[in-house]
Amino acid sequence: MRVYVEAYEVLPPEATEEPDFIRIDVTGLSEGEVQDVINIVRELMKGTSYTLQLHYCYHDEDPVKPCNIIVLETV
């Protein structure tokens, strides 16, 4: 299983540019290290609307097993 911290920029419907997306692999990091990554991503996304989430990806173990997404916050 791989674990990612992800952030998706939420743009208004009339926006013409592509939204920003951040994905950082935190597989094997301690809880404290993952929290540090989350704080860095928050700082990078500051001033935008975004959804921050943890993505537990099981496709390496079983290609048909679905991912588990935990939304941490929507700003």
BELVENGI-V713029 format. One record per residue. N is the residue number from 0. RES is the residue in one letter. SS is DSSP state (@ for helix, = for strand, . for the rest). PSI is psi as a letter, one per 20 degrees, with the letter a starting at -180 (none if undefined). OMEGA is omega in whole degrees, 0 to 359 (none if undefined). Layout:
n=N res=RES ss=SS psi=PSI omega=OMEGA
n=N res=RES ss=SS psi=PSI omega=OMEGA
//
This chain:
n=0 res=M ss=. psi=p omega=175
n=1 res=R ss== psi=q omega=178
n=2 res=V ss== psi=p omega=181
n=3 res=Y ss== psi=q omega=164
n=4 res=V ss== psi=p omega=182
n=5 res=E ss== psi=q omega=173
n=6 res=A ss== psi=p omega=178
n=7 res=Y ss== psi=p omega=175
n=8 res=E ss== psi=p omega=178
n=9 res=V ss=. psi=o omega=181
n=10 res=L ss=. psi=q omega=175
n=11 res=P ss=. psi=q omega=184
n=12 res=P ss=. psi=h omega=182
n=13 res=E ss=. psi=i omega=181
n=14 res=A ss=. psi=q omega=180
n=15 res=T ss=. psi=i omega=180
n=16 res=E ss=. psi=r omega=177
n=17 res=E ss=. psi=q omega=178
n=18 res=P ss=. psi=q omega=175
n=19 res=D ss=. psi=q omega=179
n=20 res=F ss== psi=p omega=177
n=21 res=I ss== psi=p omega=174
n=22 res=R ss== psi=p omega=180
n=23 res=I ss== psi=p omega=179
n=24 res=D ss== psi=o omega=180
n=25 res=V ss=. psi=j omega=179
n=26 res=T ss=. psi=p omega=177
n=27 res=G ss=. psi=i omega=178
n=28 res=L ss=. psi=q omega=177
n=29 res=S ss=. psi=r omega=179
n=30 res=E ss=@ psi=g omega=178
n=31 res=G ss=@ psi=g omega=178
n=32 res=E ss=@ psi=h omega=177
n=33 res=V ss=@ psi=g omega=178
n=34 res=Q ss=@ psi=h omega=176
n=35 res=D ss=@ psi=g omega=178
n=36 res=V ss=@ psi=g omega=179
n=37 res=I ss=@ psi=g omega=180
n=38 res=N ss=@ psi=h omega=177
n=39 res=I ss=@ psi=g omega=179
n=40 res=V ss=@ psi=g omega=176
n=41 res=R ss=@ psi=g omega=180
n=42 res=E ss=@ psi=g omega=179
n=43 res=L ss=@ psi=h omega=183
n=44 res=M ss=. psi=i omega=182
n=45 res=K ss=. psi=p omega=180
n=46 res=G ss=. psi=j omega=178
n=47 res=T ss=. psi=r omega=169
n=48 res=S ss=. psi=p omega=184
n=49 res=Y ss== psi=r omega=171
n=50 res=T ss== psi=p omega=180
n=51 res=L ss== psi=p omega=184
n=52 res=Q ss== psi=q omega=169
n=53 res=L ss== psi=p omega=182
n=54 res=H ss== psi=o omega=176
n=55 res=Y ss== psi=o omega=186
n=56 res=C ss== psi=p omega=183
n=57 res=Y ss=. psi=j omega=186
n=58 res=H ss=. psi=h omega=176
n=59 res=D ss=. psi=h omega=181
n=60 res=E ss=. psi=g omega=185
n=61 res=D ss=. psi=o omega=185
n=62 res=P ss=. psi=h omega=181
n=63 res=V ss=. psi=i omega=179
n=64 res=K ss=. psi=p omega=183
n=65 res=P ss=. psi=q omega=175
n=66 res=C ss=. psi=q omega=175
n=67 res=N ss== psi=p omega=181
n=68 res=I ss== psi=p omega=176
n=69 res=I ss== psi=o omega=179
n=70 res=V ss== psi=p omega=181
n=71 res=L ss== psi=h omega=179
n=72 res=E ss== psi=q omega=171
n=73 res=T ss== psi=p omega=184
n=74 res=V ss=. psi=none omega=none
//
